[in-house]
Amino acid sequence: MTPRSGPDRETDARNGEAALTNSMQGKSKFEIAEWAVHIAEIHVLRQMELIEDLRRDGHSIAEPERLLRLFEATLETHQQTLDKLRSV
């Protein structure tokens, strides 16, 4: 599947945000935090897989590794939020 660009990509993003907003209505902060941790974990694992594939095929992995560090930092932030909600 070819990634969309320009206005089509922006429309897809807005539609995705609307669907996410609708699916989160009525959810507690704790449920949303759990969901955010879960999604961040998926992003980290997928990025690790992509890096391994790129490495195996002899491609540069500098930028994908930079993104992995960002995903890991985001996961840590979400995990801290979830931990704070658990302690309330």
Helices and strands as residue ranges (DSSP letters): H 6-24, H 29-56, H 62-86
